Amino acid sequence: MARSFRTHKPLVDAFNHIFSRLLMRDDTSPVRAYQIALDALMEAERADMPSDAPPLELLLLPKLEGDDGEKVDRRAWEARELAQRIRYIVEVEQRMVFDKEERRLRPMRYGDVALLFQAMTNSTLYEEALKAEGLPYVSIAGRGYFDRQEVWDLLNLLKALYNPADDLALAAALRSPLFNLSDEALLALRFERKDRLWAALGEATLPAYRAAFWEEADVLTFAYETLRDLRTLAGRVTIHELLTEALERTGYLAVLSGLPDGARRRGNVEKLLDKARTSGKSTLGAFSVYLDDLRATEAREGEAMLDSTDAIRLMTVHKSKGLEFPLVVIVDASYGWKHGGAKDALIYDAAAGWACTVYDEGKQVAPFAYRQAERLQAGREEAEKRRLLYVAATRAQDYLLISGAVDVKDGQLKASGWLGWLIEALDLADSALDAAQVFEQPWGKLAITCPQAVLPPLPLPDPEPETETRAEAVSAPPLLAPLPVDPRTTLRSLTATQIMQMGSALHGTPADTRPIYREQWRRSVLGDAPARIDMTTVRQDRISDTKIGEIVHEAIRDDLPDNRAALAYLLDCRAWEQGIVTPEARAEAVSRAYGLLQKVRQSDVFTWIGEATQVLREVPFIYETGQRAIHGQIDLLIQRPSGAWAVIDYKTSYVGGVSLTEHARQYIPQVGVYAAAVSALLGSIPQVYIHYIRYQKTVSIAEADWRAALARLEDDIGSLLG
């Protein structure tokens, strides 16, 4: 006989009674190998209960109608009832528990309570109910805001717009309620074009292909035209404006409103819009970094709460394995796991093998092999669910509270999921749904609570009252008066790109471009509002020199393949990443980038790389100046045969009207930071070069020049901020 050191005798006896009926092995079942039998009953090390309260309690929610006659959301109702019940047990009843560490009885605290879920899908309902009651709680391994499906739908849309080569993001956006494309249509698109989903989507809208997608031709056309128009805006308007346009075009918010828990889903989308508006970002990269920072903050706050000894824990049953709590609440025990809706066309079972549905007289039907595979899967899932219920219940140290929805059919109490099994095991099918009952069982007391009236919905927060603005200024106390701030002290962290922009603002050529660079720099480092960008859907066919430069820089990061076809393929992939999607535009981009890379191969720098004893590409660094930190990546760092290190920065710029030496002046602060970072890391002063790829020329930057630029760094920052 197994001995429990966790739970007292009445609760252990209750477990023995329940699970001797629920955990049985049927030797005639094809899934008997997965079934677990309670062969040995447990006995308890601890004999006495800590109080006279029933160790097992059921909170049953009957089917009722609200005051307006509408169907009641019993899950939300259950959440509110549980929150109030927990408050009553802890604060009013002050129920006693056994403290295993101190080996004594003490009143229950909120930190003694755990809510266990089969799945965290609806955990926010319970979080809000606890919050409304003012109860402390922490969700462990739950679905955070950024894991909500509606948030992922929009983030996938952004990824697809900014990188058409991201097939996974594009497929997820197409399959989502934004466009609601079927799995079959996505599969047909993949068969149509195995290289790029975006190209396949465009071809599917052509008259020659519409017949193949006749059932969803209009949906495909709408999706392609919408995505095409949104792509012309990506990078030219803020993320907030782009998302707003996407929501208006797709009617996504209206679709969410019609889904279960629609108000919450809409709220999550509006929250994302608010974050996008607050960020002011125009590029996906910058917005992604912003969201990553928010995610990290959200995670840190959640983890910090885990240290609290007085917070209710919300977690899945799987996460609770090996843990124990004085009061365990098995939440939503009537949660059903029946498979409904359309059947998968193809399924696999370890015992039955592969099985598929077939079409018979225009209908999809399941043959015997398919039904047999389904039965085997269902049998294994039921065995696992019974085992999981045992795990959940036996986490309880002193008390177990189980809640869920019930119905009365033909005079019998019925429920789905775990609660249905428990009603059967406890012989409660003939019980009446009275407000509160206590049954004497052979193992102890069983309490059943059945609320007779629906609690009112959670109140909406009151709007902030408007305050009248008065002309008379009220002087603040001295310690609350605003402090004078030197704007230079706010720039504690700068990027190497921002240092380059600073150099261009001071020394860029021609001189009339310097004010433009200055505004770019200010917006970058201070977060100044950008000039208004009007939305437009005019397609730009010209490929900018900046994009070609980005393609070349990305290609240089890797060892360039000698095979021309392999190099062309690499450049084609880089062109996709830059948003160049049409075959003609990609061919032009590949040709222009290939020409520049051939110049790299023919340059002195390429020879230096071949002779170098060490070659490091895209070297990350952080350089501390004493007043601020500068971080970035060095294009190329090599160690020459002499042992000297060399910093090489590639430029694809066009230069007109001035010498390369004069043009390179604007980049001296940037490469000076590189040199100082390498010097601090390696203990030796590197040689510094700026290589102009278009002209196959390399400009050497003297140590005195870059040191002088670093010495003027603070003054230069001050002059641009002034």
N, C-alpha and C positions, 0 to 999 in steps of 0.2 A: 504494500500500500504506500502511495506517495504521500509525503508530508509537506504541508504548506507552512512556511515560516512568514508568509505575508498576511494571510487573512485569518479571521477568527472562525470558530467552529460553526455558528449558524450560517454564515455566508458560504463556507466551504460545503456544508451539507446541502445548501441550495444549489450550488454548482453541481454536486454529485447527482442530485435529483434531476436537474435540467439536462445535463449533458449525457447522462446515461441513456436518455431518450433521444437525444439529437445526434450523438456521435455513435453510429453503429455501422458495421460493415456488412453489406449484402453480398454473400459469396456467389450469388447468381448474376450480379451486375457486371457488365463489361468494364466498368471503371472501378471495380473493387480495390485495385491496387492503389487508387488515389484516396480511398475512404479511410477514415481513422475511427477506431472504436475506443471508447473509454473503458478499457479492460480493467484497470485498477482504480478503485475509488480513492479520493484524497482524504487525508485526515489533517486536522489543524493543530499546530503547535500551541496556538493561543486559544483558550477556551471561551473567555468572556467577551461580550460585546462592550464597546466603550459607552453605550447609552441604551435607553429603552426604545429608541427609534427603530423602525423596521429596517433591516439591512438591505432589502430589495424593494424598490418602488418603481411602479409603472406610471408614466404620465401619458394618457391616451387622449388624442384629439379627435372628437367625433365629426361627422360631416354636418356642418351648419351653414346657414346663409347669413350674410351681413345684414345690417339695417336697411340697406338699399336693395336687398334681394339678390345681390351678386354673389357668386361663388367665392368662398373664403380661401385665401392662400394659406393652407394649413401649415406649411413650412415656416412662413413668417410668423404665424400665430404661435406655433410651437417655440420659436426662438424667443419671443417675448415672455411666454409662460415660464420657460426655463430660466431666463434671466431673473424674473421675479422670484421664482422658487429658490434659486441659489442665494439670492439676497436674504430671503426669509431664513433659510437654514443657517447662514453664517451670522447675520446680524441680529435677528429676532430670537430664533431658537437657540443660537449659540451652541450648536450640537457638538458634543465632545468627540474627539478622535484620539487614537493611541499614537503618541510620538515615539517612533522606534529608536531614534537617536537618544532621547532623554529618558526613555523607558517609563513614561508617565502619560496620564490623560491630560488633555488641554482643549480649549475651545477651537473649533475649526477656523482656519483662515482661508482667504481666497486662493492663496497659493497651494492649498491642499486639493483643489478641484481641477479636474481635467475633462474636457469635452472631446470625445473620440468620434471621428467621422470615417465612414467607409471611403468617401471621396470629398475633397475640399471644394467641390464645385460651387456649393451654396453657402460656404462658410461666412461670406460677407453678411448674410442675413443675421447670423448669430453674433457676429462682431458688432453690427449696428445695434442689435438689441442690448448687448452688454454695455455698449457705449451709452445708449440712452438711459440705462439704469445707473450709470456712473461707476460701473464695476471695472477694475483693472484686468486686463487680459493681454495675452501675447499669442499670436498665431505662429506655430512652428511648422516650417516647410509647407506653408500654405501657398495659395496662388496670390502673388503680389499683384499690384496694379499693372505692372509691365508684362505680366503673363496672361492678362485677360485677352480672350480671343479677338474682341473688337479692336483692341489696341494693336495686336499683332497684324490684323487685317490692314490697317492703315500704314503701319511701318513697312509691311511687305510691299504695299503700293508704292511707297516712297523709294524703296530699294529698286523696284522694277523701273521706275521712272528715271532714276539717276544712273542706273546701270542696266541697259536692256539685255546684257549678256547673262544676267542673273536669272536663269530659267526657273529656279526653285521659287524665288520671290514672285516672279510673274505668274507662275502656275497657282501659287497660293492666293494671289490677288484675284485671278480669274475665277477660282473656285469659290471664293468668299461671297457673302451677300452683296458685295460691291457690284458683281457682274453675274454671279450665280451660274457659271458655266458648269456643265455636268462632267463627271469623270470620263464618260465615253467620249465627249467632245475633246477633252484634253488629250486623251489617248490617241484620238484620230489626228490631232494636230501634231503630236510627236511622231506618228507614223508618216505624216505628210512631209515633215522636214526634221531630220534627225540632228541637224546642227544647231539651229537656234529657234526657240519657241516664238520669239518676236517676229522673225521672218515668216514662220508658218502662219501666225495670226494674220499678218498682212495679206498673204496669198489666199487665205481662206475667204477673204472678203471679195475676191475677184469673181466675176461672173462664171469663169470656167470652173471654179472650185465650189461655188455656193451649193450646187446640187449635192455634193458629198456631205454637206452639213445642213441639209434642208430643214431639219427640225429646229436647229439653233442658229440658222444663218443670220437672223436679225440680231440675236444676242451677240454673235461674233462681230458683226459690223459695228454695233454700238460700242462694244468693248474696245475694238481697234481704234475707232475714231476718237473715243474719249481719251484713251491712253496716248494716242498720237498728239492730240491737242494739249494734253497736260504736259507731255514731254517738251513741247516748245516753251512752256513756262518754267520748267525746272531749272533752277539756278538763276533765273531772271527775276523772280519774285520771291518773297519770303516763304518759308515752309508753312506758316500760318495761312497765307493767301493761297498757296497751292492746295493745301488740304481743304480749305473752304470751298474752292472751286470744284474739287473732286467730290465733295459731299453734295454740292448743289447739282452737279451733273448726274450723279448716280442715284440720288435719293436714298443714300445709305441710312441716314437717321430715321427716315420713315420706315424702312425695312426693319431696323432694330426695334422700333416701337411696337411692331407686331409680333416680336419674338418673346418667349418667356423671359420675365425679368427685364422687360424692355426699357423701363425708366432708368434702371441702373446702368444698362449698356449705353444708353444715350449719355448718361452722366459721365461715364468713362471716356467717351469720345470727346465730349465738351471739355473735359479736363485735359485731354491731350492737346486740343486746340488752344487752350489757355496756356499750356506749357510752351507750345510753339510760338504763340504771340509774345510771351514773356522773354523767350530766348532771342527773338529778333533775327534768328539765323536764316540764311538764304541757301546754304548748301547742306546736302545730306550729311556730309562728313562732320561739319561743325555741329549740326543738330544731334547727330549720333553721339558725339563726345559729350554734349550737354545732357542727353538722356542717360548716358553711362554714369555720369557724375550723380544724377538724381537716383539712379538704381543703387549705386554704391552707398549713398546716404540712407536710402530706404533700408538696405540690408544691414548697415551698421546700427541703425536705430532698432531694427528688429532683434538683432543679436544682443544688443545691450539690454533689452528687456528680458532676455532669458536669465539674466543674473538676478532678476527680481524674485524675492521669496514670497511675494504676496500678490501674484497675478495668476488668474485663471489661464490654463494652457489649452489651446485649441490645436489638435493635431490629428493625423490619420492613425488608424489602428496599427498600420505597419510601422509608423514612427514610434509607437508606444511600446514596442516589444522590448522586454527587459526592464521596463519602468513600472512603478507602482504609485498609486495616489489614494489618499484616504477616501475621497469621493470621486468615483468615475461616473460620468454621464455618457451613455451611448446615445448619440444624437441621430435623429432621423432614422430610427430603426426600421421603419416601413419603406425605406428606400428600395426601390425595385431595380433589378438588373436584367430584366427580360429584354431580349433583343427584338426590336420591332423595326418597322419601316422596310425599305427595299432590301432585298438579299444581295450579298456580294455575289458576283457572277462566278467567282472561283474561290474556294476555301481549301485549307489544308489541315488534316488531322494526323497526328503522329501514328495512330493505329489504323485509321481507314485510308490514309493517303490523300491524294488530290481528288477533289470532286467539284463539279460545276453544274450550274443550272442550264437548262436547255429551253429553246423556244418551241412551243407546240400550239399550232393554230394562232400564231401571233401573240401568245402570252408566254411569259417567263415562268417555267415550272421547275420544281425541284425533284429530280429522280430519286430512287431509293438510296443510291450511294451518297447523295448530298444530304438527304434526311438523316441517314445513319451517322455521317460525320457531325451533323448538328447535334444529334442526341448525345454522342460521345463528348463533344465539347461542353454541352449543357451539364452533363453528369459530372464532369471534372470541375466545372465552375461551381456547382452546388457543393461538392465535397470541400472545395477550398473555402467557400463562404461559411460553411459550418465550422471549419477549423478556425477561421478568422474571428467568428463570434466568440468562440472559446477564449481566444487570445484577448479580445476586448474585455470580456466580462472578468477574467481573472487578473486584470490590472488593478481591480478594486481591493483596497486594504481593509476598509471598514464598511463602506456603503456603495451600492450600485443603483443608479437611477437610469431608467431606459425610457425613451420617449418616441412617439411616432403617431401616425394617423391610423384610425380604425373605422370600420363600417359595420353595420348590422345587416345581414342578409339571411332571410328565412329564420329570423330569431336567433341567429348565430353570430357571435363576434368574429369578424374577419379582418385580416391585415395581410399585407404583402411583406416579402423580405424576412429579415430576422424576427421582426415582431410577430409575424404569423406563426413562425416556428415556436416562439416562446409562449404564445397563447395556447398552442396545442400541447406543449410540454408541461405547462402549468395547469392544464384542464380548465381554462377560463372561457371557453367558447360559449357557455351558457350564462356568463356573468352579465349583470345589468350595468349600464353605463351611468352609475350614480356619481354624484359629485366627489365623494371621498369614501373609501372603504378600506378596511384592514382585515385581511384573512389570516387565520391561524393555519399554518402549514406544519407538517411533521418536523420541518427543519427550522421553523421560526415564523416571523411575521412578514406578510406581503402586503404592501400598501398600494392601492390603485387610486389615482386621482384623475378625474375626468371633468375638465372645465365645462360649465354649462352655458357660458356666454363668451362671445368673441371679444377679445381685447380691442380697443380702438387702435387704428394705425398710428405709427410713430409720428409725432407732430413735426411739421417742417420747421426749420430754423427761422426765427423772426428776422425780417430784413433789418439791416442797420438803419437806425433812424437818421433822417437827413438833418444836418446841423446848419444853422444859419451862419453865413459868413459875415463877420463884423469888420468894419474898417479899423476899429481901434485895435492896435497890436498890444498884446499882453506880454510884458517882458518876462523872460524865463529867469529862474534863480541862477546865480552864477555857475553852479556846478552842472546845470542843465543847458547852459548856453552852447550853441554850436562852436566846435573848435575849428580854428583856421587850419586848412589842410593844404600842404604843398602837393599839387597834382603829380609831381614826379615820384612821390613816395607811394602812390597807389599802384605803380607798375612794377610789382615785385617779381613778376615772371614775364619774360618775353621769349618769343621764338626767333630762330635764326632768320626766318622769312621776314619777320617784322624788323629785324636789324637791317636786312637787305632793303626793305621799303624805306627805312629811315635814310639809308645812304642815297637811294634814288631821289628822295625828297630834297636832299641837300646838294647833291652833285650830279643828278641825272642829266642826260643829254637827249634832245636839245633842252635848253633851260626852261622853255615854256611848258614842259611836261612836269616840272617840279611841283607846282601847286596841286596837280592831280595826284601825284604820289603822296604828297603831304596829307591830303584828305583821306586817301586810302589807309595811310598809316594811322591817322587819328581814329578812324572808324574801327580799325582792327584792334587797337590797344585800349581805347576808351569806351568802346561800345556805342559810339555816337550813332544816332539814327541815320541810315543811308538816305540819299536823295530818293525822291519818289520814283518808283519803277512802274510804268504803266504796263498792264497786261496786254499781250499781243499774241496772236496765233500765226503771224507771218513766219514762214519757214525760212531759216537761214541756210543756204546751200554751201556757202564758203566755209572752209575749214580754217580756223584761225591758226596763226603761227604758234600761239600759246599751247593749243592742243597738240600740235606736231611736236613741240618741245617736250610736253609731258610724255608723249609716246616714246620719244627717244630716251628721255631720262629713265622711264620705267624699263625699257629694254636694256639699257646699260647696267642696270642693277644686277643682271645675270651675265654669265659667260655667254657671249654671242655665238650661236652655232655657225659652223663654217658652211653648212649646206644652205643654199639660197632659199630653197623651198621651206626648210625648217624656220629660217629667219623670217620669211614672209608670213608664215603662219603665226609666229610669235607676235609680229607687229600687228597682224590682223586682230589677234586677241586683245592687244593693248588698245587698238582703235575702238573695239567694242566697249571696253571699259571707259573710254572717253565719251561714249554716247554717239559714236559715228556708226550708223546702222545700215544705211543703204549700201548695196554692193559697189555702186559707182564711187560713193564717197569713201568707202573703206579702201578701195583700190587706189584712189588718189592719195589717201593718208599713208598707206603702206609704201607707195612709190616715193613720196617726199621724205618719209622717215628713213627708208632704206638708203636714199642718197646721202642723208646726213650721217648714217652709221658707216657708210663706206668711207666717208671722210675721216671718221674716227679711226677706222682701221689703218688709214694711210698717214696718221699723225704721229708726231714724236711721242705723244702720251701713250699710244698703243704699244710702241716699242719699249717704253719704260715699264709698262705693265708686264710685258713678256720677260724682261730682264729682272724684275723685282723678286726679292726673296720672300716677301709677304705682300699680299694684296687683300685689302679689306674694303668692302663696298657698303654704302649706306650705314656708316658707323654712327650709332646714337651717342649723344653726349649731353651733359649738363655742366655749364660753366658758371661758377659763382663769382660775381664781381665785387662782392662786399655789400652792395646795395640792392642787388637783384640777381635772379637766376635766369640764365639764357639756355634754352635747350633746342635741339634740332638733330639733323643727321648730316654727316659729311659725305659728299658724293663718293670720294675715293681717297683712301689713305694707303700709301705703299711704302715699303722699306727698300731702298735702293741697294745695289751690291756694295756700296761703300759703307752701309750701315745707317746712313742718314734717312730720316723719314720725310715724306713729302705729302702735303695736302693739295689735292687737285679738285677744283670746282668747275663743273661743266656749265657753259652758257650757250644757248642756241639763238641769242639775240641777233637782230639785224643792227648794224652799226653804220651810220651815215654822217658825214660832215666832220667827224673827229677821228683821231687815231684810236687804235684799240687800247693803248696805254691810258689815254684820257678817259675813254669810256669805262675802263676798269676801275677808275677811281671810286665810283659809286658803290662798288662791291667790296672795297677794302675793309670797312667795319665788319661785314659778314665773315669774310675769310680770316680776318684778324681774330674773331671769336673762335673760329675753328682752330687756328694755330695756338691760341692761348689754352684752349681745352686740351689739345694734344700735348702741349708742353707740360701742363699740370699733371697729366696722366702718365706720360712716358719719361718725364724728367729730361727731355732733350728738345731743343728748339727746331721745329720742322721747317723745311723749305715750303713756300706757298706759291701756288700757280693758279691762274684762271685761264681755262682753255676754251677758246671760241671755236665751237665745232664747225660752223659755217665757213670760217676762214682758215681753218687748220692752223691756227696761230695760238701760241701760249704766251701769256704775259706773266712775268715773274714779279711777285710783290715782295719788296724788301722788308726785312724785319723792322727797321726804323719806321717805315710807313704804317704798317699795321699796328705797331705799338702806339704810335702817335694817334691813330684813329681811336684806339681803345681808351687812351688818356682823355680824349675829347668827348667820350660817349655820354657822360652825364650832362655836359654843356649842350651837346647836340639835342638830346632828349628835351632839355628845358627850352631850347629855342623853338622846337616844333610844337611844344605845348603852349607856348606863350601867345 
